[in-house]
Amino acid sequence: MKHKIIIAGLLVAGLFSSCQDDFLEAPAQSTVEEEALFSNVGLAKGAVDGIKIPFGDTNGHRGRFLPYYGFNTDVEWFNASESTSDDKADLSIYDAKAINSQMDVEVTVGGGGNPWTSMYSGIERANVCIKGLRQYGDPKPGTELGYLLGEALTLRAIYYADLMKAHGDVPARFEPVTSATIYLPKSNRDIIYKQLIQDLGEAATLVPWPNETAATNSVEHVNKAFVKGFRARLALVASGFQQYPDGVRRSKDADLSVEKMYKLALDESRSVIESGKAHLESSFETFWKKYNQEITAAGGESLWEIPFADGRGRMLFSFAVRHTDTDQFHANGANRGGTAGPLPFIFYDYDPADTRRDVTCVPYIYGKPVNGIAKQELGALNKWCFGKYRYEWMTRRVTSTNDDGVNKIYMRYAEVLLIAAEAANEIEGPASAAPYLKEIRRRAFAPAVQADKVENYVNALTGKTAMFNAIVNENKYEFTGEMERKQALIRWNLLKVKLEEAKAKMFDLQQHRGEYATVPTTLYFKYKTDNVSLDIYGLNRGENVNPGADYTSFAWSTLTDSKINSLYKLGVNPDNRQFWPVWQKLINGSNGQLVNDYGY
């Protein structure tokens, strides 16, 4: 059952609503309350749980960051990105303005504002908890208060990681706000990354492995496998390419060198792998079905999830296979899901034997229901749906018209394996990377074809460059629809290269030339015995002949120049727009401290 975040009593709620005023006006006034709070396990747990509340803010992760960050890439795009007068599209086509109407919003009561203000609210909550636990809690390894400190450090790192993913350099706040720190300029992100990596190193000594304690039996609370995996991810990001105010480059900080950070990433990922405390689900489809069924038991593939209550969160609301209206599978309202999807060629880039393909790429939607029952209907070549998010796989019926309550998977074990492969290839060579890549592919292909698709394929990757390119591709096949690709392309210095390649692939698909010359232009369908599910013929190369009189033909060729060119705005260099700007109202209210870089 999903955990519900409950703040432990009015004392905790009062502290967070007034802590900033206390620190700004009279710090001593809150000392007694803080000591009582952070020396008591139950109350301190409520305070640390409270760090998660901003994830559900109306315009925070829930309604603005998760629905809009992560596209467009060479695998995913916003399905309305061709709109010429839509600030939502601008966020995806590398043309966001500081006055973007989706983001440049005043802070209001009830979680208003934007992801920036929401995340700093979470950071402030974490700072208060971290300071209080250190000062009053005696948080040692093996203690409950020690675990809470580890969780607070990790949650703060999550907020900062997402802030920097979106904006690059941001202000560094690692202590509760005081009168001297109300207004801060942006800090060099290297400083923040170094602090986060240090914090996560400490957190790993404080939090147990999955299922070692009651606190770590759910993926809605952090555990050692996640902390180490997350630390490995940040090590690769911090040492990777990214846009700084002076251009796209790696960090110049010796502490964030490729040599040091890849060694750290390899050590941490291997530690998780060798622990045996996490594992891949037996099949790709089974994993995603369990996710949609909201199974949150720790110790499997999901390492940590942003926890949403049943009436909060928009993962399916935004990204599910599209449902035209309330039907037999949900009561979430009209036109839910389908706001983004795989690029049109992604389905055809998968090996037909890859079991991830049909889970990830869905060519249909659910049409207008009749007597409450909706049928699958073919969509369009230029508008696929992600199949990882499905109301039809849920066991709980969603009744909220605004939210679905399904968690966001923040990291899974498959990423740990691919981090290990990438880091091992860089430091030790392809032979050391091979076992990790094989484990990923072994799950993707049936035993009958593994000799060719796993063993022969990976064994042929004898060069470092060949192995790296294979890892880049494997990330594509494994993670399409999870919106992790953009940051990966940036750190590999492949963002512009891969976006241009994706445009070229779409033009080839449009013209049915090159590697897409044999992709059929007509699909054939009929309904299965349930009279809801489609039986589709023509998706695979070579399926060009009508399979029978009981099938209906459907044109499968809609892909216009304007749609293809909306992957990123014409005339814009995506490498000059790797990050969103600081929103104008934040700049206006910063007392002159915040400015925009990157040519904004």
matplotlib code that plots the C-alpha trace (Angstrom):
import matplotlib.pyplot as plt

x = [0.0, 1.2, 2.6, 0.8, 2.9, 1.5, 3.1, 3.3, 1.1, 0.7, 4.2, 5.8, 3.3, 3.8, 7.6, 7.6, 5.1, 6.9, 10.5, 11.6, 10.1, 11.7, 15.1, 14.7, 13.4, 14.2, 16.0, 15.9, 12.1, 12.1, 14.9, 12.7, 10.3, 13.2, 14.9, 11.6, 11.1, 14.4, 15.3, 12.0, 12.0, 8.3, 8.2, 11.5, 10.1, 7.1, 9.4, 11.5, 8.4, 7.4, 10.4, 8.5, 5.4, 6.7, 6.9, 3.1, 2.9, 0.5, 3.2, 6.1, 7.2, 3.6, 2.3, 5.2, 8.6, 7.6, 5.1, 7.6, 11.2, 13.0, 11.9, 12.5, 15.2, 16.2, 13.7, 10.8, 8.9, 6.0, 3.2, 2.1, 5.6, 4.6, 2.3, 3.6, 1.9, 2.1, 4.4, 4.1, 5.7, 8.4, 9.6, 10.3, 11.7, 14.6, 12.8, 11.7, 11.4, 11.9, 8.2, 6.9, 3.3, 3.5, 6.5, 6.7, 4.0, 3.7, 4.1, 0.7, -0.8, -1.4, 1.7, 1.6, 4.6, 6.9, 9.3, 12.1, 10.2, 8.7, 12.1, 13.7, 10.8, 11.8, 15.4, 14.6, 12.6, 15.6, 18.0, 15.9, 15.7, 19.4, 20.5, 18.0, 19.0, 22.7, 22.2, 19.6, 19.3, 22.6, 22.1, 24.5, 24.6, 22.3, 19.9, 16.5, 17.6, 20.6, 18.4, 16.3, 19.4, 20.4, 17.0, 17.0, 20.4, 19.2, 16.0, 17.9, 20.2, 17.2, 15.8, 19.1, 19.8, 16.5, 17.0, 20.4, 19.0, 16.6, 18.5, 22.3, 23.8, 21.5, 21.9, 23.6, 21.6, 22.8, 21.7, 18.2, 17.5, 18.6, 18.3, 21.7, 20.8, 17.3, 18.8, 21.6, 23.2, 23.7, 26.6, 28.9, 27.1, 30.4, 30.3, 26.8, 27.6, 30.6, 28.5, 25.8, 28.3, 29.8, 26.3, 25.3, 28.5, 27.5, 23.9, 25.1, 26.6, 23.3, 20.6, 20.2, 19.9, 16.4, 14.3, 16.9, 14.7, 11.0, 12.0, 13.5, 10.8, 9.2, 10.6, 8.8, 11.7, 15.3, 17.6, 21.3, 20.9, 19.2, 21.6, 24.6, 23.0, 22.0, 25.5, 26.9, 24.5, 25.5, 29.2, 28.7, 26.6, 29.1, 32.0, 30.1, 29.7, 27.2, 26.5, 28.3, 28.0, 31.2, 30.2, 29.7, 32.5, 33.4, 34.1, 37.5, 37.4, 40.0, 37.7, 35.1, 37.5, 36.4, 39.0, 37.8, 34.1, 33.9, 35.9, 33.4, 30.5, 32.0, 32.6, 29.1, 27.3, 29.3, 28.6, 24.9, 25.2, 27.4, 25.1, 22.3, 19.8, 18.2, 17.6, 15.9, 12.3, 11.9, 10.4, 10.2, 6.4, 6.0, 8.0, 5.8, 2.6, 3.7, 4.6, 1.1, -0.4, 1.5, 3.5, 6.0, 7.9, 11.6, 14.3, 13.4, 14.1, 12.6, 15.1, 13.2, 10.0, 8.6, 5.6, 2.3, -1.0, -3.9, -5.2, -1.9, 0.6, 0.2, 2.3, -0.5, -2.6, 0.3, 2.0, -0.4, -1.7, -4.3, -7.9, -10.5, -12.8, -13.8, -14.2, -14.0, -10.4, -10.5, -12.6, -9.7, -11.5, -11.4, -8.3, -5.9, -2.5, -0.7, 0.8, 4.2, 5.4, 8.2, 9.5, 7.9, 11.0, 11.8, 9.5, 11.3, 14.8, 14.1, 15.0, 11.7, 12.6, 13.2, 10.5, 10.9, 9.5, 5.8, 5.8, 7.4, 5.8, 2.0, 0.4, -3.2, -5.4, -8.7, -11.6, -14.8, -16.6, -20.0, -22.0, -18.8, -16.7, -13.9, -12.1, -8.6, -8.2, -5.1, -3.5, -1.0, 2.5, 3.5, 1.8, 2.7, 2.0, 4.3, 3.2, 4.9, 2.1, -1.4, -4.6, -5.6, -2.9, -3.9, -5.8, -7.0, -9.6, -8.6, -11.5, -9.8, -10.3, -7.0, -4.5, -3.8, -1.7, 0.8, 4.4, 7.3, 10.1, 13.2, 15.7, 15.7, 18.3, 18.6, 20.3, 22.8, 23.8, 24.3, 26.2, 28.5, 28.9, 29.7, 32.1, 33.8, 34.3, 35.8, 38.2, 38.9, 37.7, 34.9, 35.5, 34.7, 31.6, 30.3, 28.7, 26.5, 25.3, 24.6, 22.4, 20.3, 19.9, 19.3, 16.1, 15.1, 15.3, 13.8, 16.2, 15.9, 17.6, 20.0, 23.0, 22.8, 21.1, 23.1, 26.3, 27.3, 26.2, 28.0, 31.1, 31.6, 32.0, 35.8, 36.6, 36.0, 34.1, 32.0, 31.0, 30.2, 28.0, 26.2, 25.6, 24.2, 21.8, 20.9, 19.9, 17.6, 15.9, 15.7, 14.6, 12.5, 9.5, 11.2, 12.6, 16.1, 17.6, 18.0, 20.5, 22.3, 22.7, 24.0, 26.6, 27.7, 28.0, 25.5, 22.5, 22.7, 24.2, 21.5, 18.7, 19.9, 20.3, 16.7, 15.4, 17.2, 15.7, 12.2, 12.7, 13.9, 10.8, 8.6, 10.1, 10.5, 14.1, 17.3, 16.8, 13.1, 12.5, 10.6, 8.4, 4.8, 2.6, -0.6, -1.7, -4.5, -6.6, -9.5, -10.8, -9.9, -12.7, -13.0, -14.1, -11.8, -8.3, -6.8, -5.2, -2.7, -0.8, 1.7, 3.8, 6.8, 8.9, 7.7, 4.1, 2.8, 0.0, -3.6, -3.7, -7.4, -10.9, -11.7, -9.0, -9.6, -6.9, -5.5, -3.1, 0.1, 2.1, 1.2, 4.5, 4.8, 7.9, 6.6, 6.1, 9.6, 11.1, 9.4, 11.8, 13.7, 13.0, 14.5, 17.4, 18.0, 21.1, 20.0, 23.5, 22.9, 19.6, 20.4, 18.7, 15.6, 16.1, 15.5, 11.9, 11.4, 9.3, 12.2, 14.6, 12.3, 12.0, 15.7, 16.9, 19.2, 20.9, 19.6, 20.4, 20.1, 23.1, 23.3, 22.3, 18.8]
y = [0.0, 3.5, 5.5, 8.8, 11.6, 12.9, 15.7, 14.6, 17.1, 20.8, 21.3, 20.2, 22.0, 25.1, 24.9, 24.7, 27.4, 29.8, 28.6, 31.2, 34.0, 32.6, 32.6, 36.0, 37.7, 35.9, 32.6, 31.9, 31.8, 28.5, 26.8, 24.9, 23.7, 22.5, 20.6, 18.9, 18.1, 16.8, 14.8, 12.8, 10.1, 10.3, 14.1, 14.2, 11.6, 13.8, 16.7, 14.7, 13.4, 17.1, 17.6, 15.6, 17.8, 20.3, 17.4, 17.7, 21.4, 22.5, 24.1, 22.1, 18.6, 17.5, 20.0, 21.7, 20.0, 16.4, 17.1, 19.4, 18.6, 16.0, 16.7, 17.1, 14.5, 11.9, 9.5, 11.5, 14.6, 16.8, 15.7, 19.3, 20.7, 22.0, 24.6, 28.1, 30.0, 27.7, 28.3, 24.6, 23.8, 26.4, 24.5, 21.5, 23.0, 24.9, 28.2, 28.9, 32.6, 34.1, 35.2, 31.7, 31.6, 28.1, 28.9, 32.6, 32.6, 34.5, 32.5, 31.9, 30.0, 26.3, 25.4, 28.0, 29.6, 27.4, 24.5, 26.8, 28.2, 24.8, 23.1, 25.8, 25.3, 21.6, 22.6, 24.9, 22.2, 19.9, 22.5, 23.0, 19.2, 18.6, 21.4, 20.3, 16.6, 17.4, 19.8, 18.0, 14.4, 12.6, 11.0, 8.1, 5.2, 2.4, 4.7, 5.9, 9.6, 8.7, 7.3, 10.4, 12.6, 10.4, 10.7, 14.5, 14.8, 12.7, 14.6, 17.8, 16.4, 15.4, 18.9, 20.4, 17.8, 18.6, 22.3, 22.1, 19.7, 22.4, 25.6, 24.9, 27.3, 28.1, 29.7, 27.4, 27.2, 24.6, 26.4, 27.7, 31.1, 34.1, 37.8, 37.8, 35.1, 36.1, 37.1, 35.1, 35.1, 32.0, 29.8, 27.8, 24.4, 22.6, 23.8, 22.3, 19.0, 18.6, 19.2, 16.8, 14.1, 14.5, 14.6, 11.4, 9.7, 10.5, 9.4, 6.0, 5.4, 6.3, 4.5, 0.7, -1.5, -2.2, -4.2, -4.2, -2.0, -1.1, 2.3, 0.8, -1.7, 0.8, 2.6, 5.7, 6.0, 6.2, 3.2, 2.6, 1.1, 4.3, 6.6, 4.9, 4.7, 8.3, 9.3, 7.4, 9.2, 12.6, 11.8, 11.2, 14.4, 16.5, 15.4, 15.4, 18.0, 20.8, 24.4, 26.8, 30.6, 30.5, 27.6, 23.8, 22.0, 19.7, 21.1, 22.7, 21.6, 18.9, 17.2, 16.6, 15.2, 12.3, 10.1, 10.7, 10.8, 7.7, 5.8, 6.9, 6.0, 2.6, 1.9, 3.0, 1.1, -2.0, -1.8, -1.9, -4.7, -6.8, -6.2, -8.3, -6.0, -5.0, -6.8, -6.5, -7.7, -11.0, -9.3, -5.7, -5.8, -7.3, -4.4, -1.8, -3.6, -3.7, 0.0, 0.9, -1.4, 0.8, -2.0, -0.1, -2.9, -2.3, -4.7, -5.1, -2.9, 0.4, 2.1, 5.2, 6.9, 10.4, 9.5, 10.9, 10.4, 9.0, 12.5, 14.1, 13.6, 13.6, 10.8, 9.0, 12.1, 13.4, 10.4, 7.4, 5.8, 8.5, 8.0, 10.2, 10.3, 8.5, 4.9, 1.3, 1.9, 5.3, 8.3, 10.8, 13.0, 13.7, 13.6, 12.1, 10.9, 11.2, 14.7, 13.3, 10.1, 8.3, 9.8, 8.1, 6.0, 4.7, 1.6, 0.8, 1.2, -1.6, -5.1, -6.8, -9.5, -6.9, -7.3, -3.6, -2.3, -3.1, -2.0, 1.3, 2.3, 2.2, 3.2, 3.5, 5.5, 4.7, 6.3, 7.8, 5.4, 4.0, 3.0, 3.5, 1.2, 2.6, 0.7, 1.0, 3.1, 3.6, 7.0, 8.4, 7.8, 11.2, 10.7, 7.6, 7.1, 5.8, 2.4, 2.4, 4.3, 2.7, 3.2, -0.2, -1.8, -0.1, -2.0, 1.3, 3.2, 6.9, 9.1, 12.5, 14.6, 16.5, 14.0, 10.3, 9.6, 7.3, 7.7, 9.0, 6.4, 8.4, 5.7, 2.0, -0.8, -0.9, 2.5, 1.3, -1.5, 0.9, 3.3, 0.5, -0.5, 3.1, 3.7, 0.3, 0.9, 4.3, 3.1, -0.6, -1.2, -3.0, -6.4, -5.1, -3.3, -6.4, -8.3, -5.3, -4.7, -8.4, -8.4, -5.6, -7.3, -10.8, -9.4, -7.8, -10.9, -14.4, -17.2, -18.7, -15.7, -14.7, -16.4, -14.0, -10.9, -10.9, -13.0, -12.4, -8.8, -7.8, -9.9, -8.1, -4.8, -5.1, -1.4, 1.3, 3.5, 0.7, -0.2, 3.4, 3.8, 0.5, 1.9, 5.1, 3.0, 0.7, 3.7, 4.6, 1.2, 0.9, 4.4, 5.9, 7.5, 8.1, 11.5, 10.8, 11.0, 14.8, 15.0, 12.0, 13.5, 16.7, 15.0, 12.9, 16.1, 14.5, 16.7, 18.7, 15.7, 13.3, 15.8, 16.5, 12.7, 12.3, 14.9, 13.1, 9.8, 11.3, 12.7, 9.2, 7.7, 10.3, 9.4, 5.7, 5.6, 4.3, 2.2, 2.9, 2.1, -1.1, 0.3, -0.2, 2.8, 0.9, -0.8, -3.4, -4.0, -5.9, -6.3, -9.3, -11.3, -8.8, -6.2, -3.6, -4.6, -4.2, -6.9, -4.9, -6.1, -3.9, -2.5, -4.7, -4.3, -6.5, -6.7, -5.1, -7.5, -7.4, -10.4, -11.0, -9.7, -9.3, -6.6, -2.9, -0.8, 2.4, 4.9, 5.1, 7.9, 11.2, 13.0, 16.5, 18.7, 21.2, 18.4, 17.0, 20.5, 21.1, 18.7, 21.9, 25.4, 26.2, 28.6, 27.6, 25.7, 23.3, 23.4, 27.1, 26.3, 23.2, 24.9, 26.8, 30.5, 31.9, 33.1, 36.8, 37.2, 35.5, 37.9, 40.9, 39.8, 38.9, 42.4, 42.4, 39.1, 36.8, 37.2, 35.0, 33.5, 31.3, 34.1, 34.6]
z = [0.0, -0.8, 2.1, 2.8, 4.1, 7.3, 9.3, 12.9, 14.7, 14.8, 16.2, 13.0, 10.7, 12.7, 12.5, 8.7, 8.3, 10.6, 10.6, 8.1, 10.2, 13.3, 11.7, 10.3, 13.4, 16.6, 16.3, 20.0, 20.0, 18.1, 20.0, 22.5, 19.7, 17.6, 20.4, 21.2, 17.6, 16.5, 19.6, 19.3, 16.6, 15.9, 15.5, 13.6, 11.2, 10.6, 9.9, 7.4, 5.7, 5.4, 3.1, 0.5, 0.5, -2.2, -4.7, -4.8, -5.1, -7.8, -9.9, -8.6, -9.6, -9.8, -12.3, -14.0, -13.6, -14.3, -17.1, -19.0, -18.3, -20.4, -23.9, -26.7, -27.3, -29.9, -28.4, -26.8, -27.7, -26.6, -28.9, -29.5, -30.0, -33.5, -31.9, -32.8, -30.0, -27.0, -24.1, -23.2, -26.5, -26.0, -23.0, -25.2, -28.4, -26.8, -27.0, -23.4, -22.5, -19.0, -19.1, -20.0, -18.8, -17.5, -15.3, -14.6, -12.0, -8.7, -5.5, -3.9, -1.0, -1.8, -3.8, -6.5, -8.1, -10.2, -9.8, -8.7, -5.7, -4.9, -4.9, -2.7, -0.3, -0.1, 0.3, 3.1, 4.9, 4.4, 5.8, 8.9, 9.5, 8.8, 11.2, 13.9, 13.7, 13.9, 16.8, 18.9, 17.5, 17.9, 14.5, 14.4, 12.0, 13.0, 14.8, 13.7, 13.9, 11.9, 9.2, 9.2, 8.7, 5.8, 4.3, 4.7, 3.1, 0.2, -0.3, -0.4, -3.0, -5.1, -5.1, -6.0, -8.7, -10.4, -10.1, -11.8, -14.4, -15.3, -14.8, -14.6, -12.0, -9.1, -5.6, -3.1, 0.2, 2.7, 5.9, 6.9, 5.6, 7.8, 7.3, 5.7, 3.1, 1.9, -1.4, -3.0, -6.4, -8.4, -7.4, -9.7, -9.9, -9.3, -5.7, -5.3, -7.0, -4.7, -1.6, -2.8, -3.6, -0.1, 1.5, -0.3, 0.8, 4.4, 3.8, 2.6, 6.0, 7.7, 5.7, 5.6, 2.5, 1.2, 3.7, 6.4, 8.6, 8.6, 7.2, 4.1, 3.1, 0.7, -2.3, -1.0, 1.6, 0.6, 1.1, 0.7, -2.8, -4.0, -2.3, -3.8, -7.2, -7.1, -6.0, -9.0, -11.3, -10.0, -10.3, -14.1, -14.4, -12.5, -14.6, -17.9, -20.5, -19.9, -20.7, -18.5, -18.9, -21.0, -23.2, -23.3, -21.5, -18.6, -15.2, -14.6, -11.0, -10.4, -7.8, -10.6, -13.1, -15.3, -13.7, -10.1, -10.8, -13.0, -10.4, -7.8, -10.1, -10.7, -7.0, -6.0, -8.8, -8.1, -4.4, -5.2, -7.7, -5.4, -2.4, -4.0, -2.4, -5.7, -9.0, -12.4, -12.6, -14.4, -17.5, -18.7, -19.0, -15.5, -14.0, -15.6, -14.7, -11.1, -11.3, -12.5, -9.9, -7.3, -5.8, -3.7, -1.9, -1.8, -2.9, -6.5, -9.6, -8.5, -6.1, -5.0, -6.1, -5.6, -3.4, -4.4, -2.5, -4.4, -5.3, -6.2, -9.0, -12.8, -14.3, -16.0, -16.4, -18.5, -20.1, -20.1, -23.3, -24.2, -23.1, -24.8, -21.8, -18.6, -19.4, -18.0, -16.9, -15.2, -14.1, -14.4, -16.9, -20.6, -22.8, -20.2, -21.2, -24.5, -23.9, -25.0, -26.7, -28.5, -31.7, -34.8, -35.7, -32.2, -32.6, -35.8, -34.2, -31.7, -32.7, -33.4, -30.8, -28.1, -25.5, -24.5, -27.8, -27.4, -23.8, -24.6, -27.9, -28.3, -31.7, -30.4, -28.0, -26.3, -28.2, -27.1, -24.8, -25.6, -22.6, -20.5, -22.7, -24.8, -27.6, -28.8, -31.9, -34.1, -33.6, -36.1, -37.2, -35.8, -32.4, -30.5, -26.8, -24.1, -23.0, -19.6, -18.1, -18.5, -16.6, -17.9, -15.9, -12.6, -9.8, -8.2, -10.2, -10.5, -9.6, -9.2, -12.3, -11.9, -10.6, -10.7, -7.6, -9.3, -8.2, -10.3, -10.5, -9.8, -10.3, -11.1, -10.9, -14.7, -14.6, -12.0, -14.4, -17.3, -15.1, -14.1, -17.8, -18.8, -16.0, -16.3, -20.1, -19.4, -16.7, -17.4, -21.0, -22.8, -21.3, -17.8, -19.1, -21.0, -18.0, -17.0, -20.6, -21.0, -17.9, -19.3, -22.7, -21.2, -19.7, -23.0, -25.2, -24.9, -24.1, -27.6, -29.1, -26.4, -27.9, -30.8, -29.3, -26.0, -26.2, -29.8, -29.8, -26.7, -27.4, -30.7, -28.8, -28.4, -28.7, -26.1, -28.7, -29.9, -26.3, -25.5, -28.5, -27.6, -24.1, -25.5, -27.6, -24.7, -22.6, -25.5, -25.6, -21.8, -20.8, -23.5, -21.8, -18.5, -19.4, -18.4, -21.9, -22.1, -19.2, -20.5, -24.0, -22.5, -20.3, -23.3, -25.4, -27.8, -27.5, -30.7, -32.6, -31.6, -32.2, -35.7, -36.3, -35.1, -37.5, -40.4, -39.3, -39.3, -42.8, -43.9, -42.4, -44.0, -47.4, -46.7, -47.6, -46.0, -43.0, -43.1, -46.7, -45.9, -43.1, -44.2, -45.1, -44.3, -41.2, -41.0, -37.9, -36.4, -32.9, -30.7, -29.0, -26.1, -28.7, -27.1, -28.0, -31.4, -33.5, -35.6, -38.7, -40.6, -37.8, -38.6, -41.7, -44.5, -43.4, -46.6, -47.7, -46.4, -44.0, -44.7, -45.5, -41.8, -41.4, -42.1, -43.7, -42.0, -43.6, -41.6, -43.1, -41.4, -40.7, -42.0, -42.4, -39.8, -37.2, -37.8, -37.6, -34.2, -32.5, -31.8, -33.1, -36.4, -36.0, -32.4, -31.4, -28.7, -27.1, -26.4, -24.7, -22.6, -19.6, -18.9, -18.0, -14.5, -14.6, -14.8, -11.6, -9.7, -11.1, -10.3, -6.7, -6.2, -5.1, -8.1, -7.2, -10.0, -13.7, -16.7, -18.5, -21.6, -23.9, -22.5]

ax = plt.figure().add_subplot(projection="3d")
ax.plot(x, y, z, "-o")
ax.set_aspect("equal")
plt.show()
